[in-house]
Amino acid sequence: MRDIVIAGAGMAGLHSAEALRDAGYDGRITMIGAEPHRPYSRPPLSKEVLTGVGSPKGVALRGDEQIDALGLDLRLGRAAVRLRPGDRSVELDDGSLVRGDGLIIATGAAARRPATDLPGVHVLRTIEDAEAVRDAFGSAGRIAVVGAGFVGAEVAASARAAGLEAVLIEAAPTPLMRAVDPRVGAVLTELHRDNGVDVRLGTPVAGFEGAGRVERVRLADGSAVEAPLVVCGLGVELNTGWLAGSGVRLADGAGGVLCDAHGRTTVPGVYAAGDLANFPHPRYGGRMRLEHWTNAGEQAAVSARNLLAGEGAQEPYEPVPYFWSDQYKLKIQLLGQAAPADTVEFVHGSAEDRKFVAFLGRDGLLTGVLGLRSTPKTMRYRPLLAERTTWDEALAAAGFTPRR
Ligand SMILES: Cc1cc2nc3c(=O)[nH]c(=O)nc-3n(C[C@H](O)[C@H](O)[C@H](O)COP(=O)(O)OP(=O)(O)OC[C@H]3O[C@@H](n4cnc5c(N)ncnc54)[C@H](O)[C@@H]3O)c2cc1C
């Protein structure tokens, strides 16, 4: 293999390139990135960048020298628009064609946009988005955040830190419905309320109103939230459109690029990694797709090594999923899967203390560990999730005796 193309210059794209070089590959690597920036980290965009502790320019994943040392043919500000069927030729938006012996798809996701183009309504995915929201923080005084997923929750927390009044609007009955069990989500609702956020749950948005720019968010129950600044955290749209007609199959359900346990797609020599990769996970009894920073790096490294290794020498990707979120200077950490769960037990601390480790289980097995303000205790349980651990074994490992 002498020619590898990486589509996407984010976390997964960068780690793909680094893993190829670490494995001794010294052929050409062409990396195509739609944004004008070298690979950068998104987690600070909703945290340090908004609170003013960090700068949007300081989020680079690597220094210029480190990127230069990878010897990439870096095509920034250029999008892949088509993958030719049955081939590994990628067409770019300037009409050029890049062909590789191998291709890694790492084009990730874009923020899902609300159905309005009123100025003052933002999403948060890119450096430019974060700069725009941070600038707006300076004069808005009040913000409405639509969607209480992790990004929305962090924006609300950062807005409070920056001195804004904040209203957090969520259609579901608890925040983070997609990611955590409602019993844990309820604690996070209280965390926002403790910090002065007006949390409106179970209230879908009907629309955005204002003369020339946003002035209020209209809710489905007819009420309105007045705010000159709105940030929407409505989840993502996966950047898979350019693969239409290529033979790379997309997955049902959680969507994304259908991969096998080795990161292989349905087209030979084409692998995927990061937010858009949908892969089977034996310990969770099905397929999954993770929108997690750590996953993007780890999965990219495995896909890249497998591309080089070829048939028969490939390693499976069976991670312990890991996600963290920083809100109100508190760290929330999730190992494994926290939803759906049929059993929840706070094995250390308590919800009232706003400091705990909760075990989450399904069908008699431990499936997730969620910690608030408890980093060492939470991370200690990672090995339990790296293998099949029954609920009772997990409780015993924590020295926890359930009250009957
Ligand atoms: C505001 C925010 C905060 C977050 N905080 C956390 C956190 O605290 N903890 C955590 O675990 N995770 C967090 N995440 C998630 C984490 O950042 C993502 O999981 C990670 O960025 C995924 O990396 P990726 O490389 O797969 O995709 P992306 O980061 O989406 O990178 C894909 C790249 O490909 C480019 N691209 C898209 N289409 C094309 C195309 N057609 N051609 C060429 N290039 C293309 C994109 O411009 C982008 O640069 C956060 C995400 C956001 C947005």
The ligand as a MOL file (V3000), in Angstrom:
LIG
                    3D

  0  0  0     0  0            999 V3000
M  V30 BEGIN CTAB
M  V30 COUNTS 53 58 0 0 0
M  V30 BEGIN ATOM
M  V30 1 C -19.3660 21.5470 21.3030 0
M  V30 2 C -18.9530 20.0990 21.4540 0
M  V30 3 C -18.5090 19.6430 22.6910 0
M  V30 4 C -18.1400 18.3040 22.8570 0
M  V30 5 N -17.7320 17.8810 24.0790 0
M  V30 6 C -17.3900 16.5830 24.2550 0
M  V30 7 C -16.9730 16.1270 25.5330 0
M  V30 8 O -16.9370 16.8630 26.5190 0
M  V30 9 N -16.6140 14.8120 25.6510 0
M  V30 10 C -16.6420 13.9450 24.5820 0
M  V30 11 O -16.3200 12.7590 24.7530 0
M  V30 12 N -17.0290 14.3680 23.3650 0
M  V30 13 C -17.4120 15.6610 23.1720 0
M  V30 14 N -17.8020 16.0960 21.9280 0
M  V30 15 C -17.8420 15.1220 20.8000 0
M  V30 16 C -16.5090 15.0220 20.0680 0
M  V30 17 O -16.0020 16.2940 19.8040 0
M  V30 18 C -16.7320 14.2380 18.7770 0
M  V30 19 O -17.0810 12.9210 19.1480 0
M  V30 20 C -15.4860 14.2190 17.8780 0
M  V30 21 O -15.2100 15.5130 17.4360 0
M  V30 22 C -15.6890 13.2850 16.6910 0
M  V30 23 O -14.5880 13.3460 15.8600 0
M  V30 24 P -14.6920 12.9480 14.3150 0
M  V30 25 O -13.3190 13.1550 13.7690 0
M  V30 26 O -15.3490 11.6420 14.1730 0
M  V30 27 O -15.7040 13.9820 13.6680 0
M  V30 28 P -15.6440 15.5970 13.5210 0
M  V30 29 O -15.0920 16.2060 14.7730 0
M  V30 30 O -17.0150 15.9580 13.0990 0
M  V30 31 O -14.6180 15.8040 12.3540 0
M  V30 32 C -14.9280 15.5250 11.0050 0
M  V30 33 C -14.2070 16.5040 10.1130 0
M  V30 34 O -14.4900 16.1730 8.7660 0
M  V30 35 C -14.8100 17.3390 8.0440 0
M  V30 36 N -15.7020 17.0110 6.9220 0
M  V30 37 C -17.0420 16.8480 6.9390 0
M  V30 38 N -17.5170 16.5240 5.7200 0
M  V30 39 C -16.4390 16.4830 4.9170 0
M  V30 40 C -16.2740 16.1970 3.5410 0
M  V30 41 N -17.3110 15.8680 2.7470 0
M  V30 42 N -15.0220 16.2450 3.0330 0
M  V30 43 C -13.9610 16.5510 3.8240 0
M  V30 44 N -14.0730 16.8390 5.1230 0
M  V30 45 C -15.2860 16.7920 5.6660 0
M  V30 46 C -15.4770 18.2380 9.0620 0
M  V30 47 O -15.3880 19.5840 8.6650 0
M  V30 48 C -14.6760 17.9370 10.3260 0
M  V30 49 O -13.5960 18.7880 10.4790 0
M  V30 50 C -18.1870 17.4240 21.7440 0
M  V30 51 C -18.6320 17.8940 20.4970 0
M  V30 52 C -19.0220 19.2150 20.3430 0
M  V30 53 C -19.5050 19.7030 19.0120 0
M  V30 END ATOM
M  V30 BEGIN BOND
M  V30 1 1 1 2
M  V30 2 1 2 3
M  V30 3 2 2 52
M  V30 4 2 3 4
M  V30 5 1 4 5
M  V30 6 1 4 50
M  V30 7 2 5 6
M  V30 8 1 6 7
M  V30 9 1 6 13
M  V30 10 2 7 8
M  V30 11 1 7 9
M  V30 12 1 9 10
M  V30 13 2 10 11
M  V30 14 1 10 12
M  V30 15 2 12 13
M  V30 16 1 13 14
M  V30 17 1 14 15
M  V30 18 1 14 50
M  V30 19 1 15 16
M  V30 20 1 16 17
M  V30 21 1 16 18
M  V30 22 1 18 19
M  V30 23 1 18 20
M  V30 24 1 20 21
M  V30 25 1 20 22
M  V30 26 1 22 23
M  V30 27 1 23 24
M  V30 28 2 24 25
M  V30 29 1 24 26
M  V30 30 1 24 27
M  V30 31 1 27 28
M  V30 32 2 28 29
M  V30 33 1 28 30
M  V30 34 1 28 31
M  V30 35 1 31 32
M  V30 36 1 32 33
M  V30 37 1 33 34
M  V30 38 1 33 48
M  V30 39 1 34 35
M  V30 40 1 35 36
M  V30 41 1 35 46
M  V30 42 1 36 37
M  V30 43 1 36 45
M  V30 44 2 37 38
M  V30 45 1 38 39
M  V30 46 1 39 40
M  V30 47 2 39 45
M  V30 48 1 40 41
M  V30 49 2 40 42
M  V30 50 1 42 43
M  V30 51 2 43 44
M  V30 52 1 44 45
M  V30 53 1 46 47
M  V30 54 1 46 48
M  V30 55 1 48 49
M  V30 56 2 50 51
M  V30 57 1 51 52
M  V30 58 1 52 53
M  V30 END BOND
M  V30 END CTAB
M  END
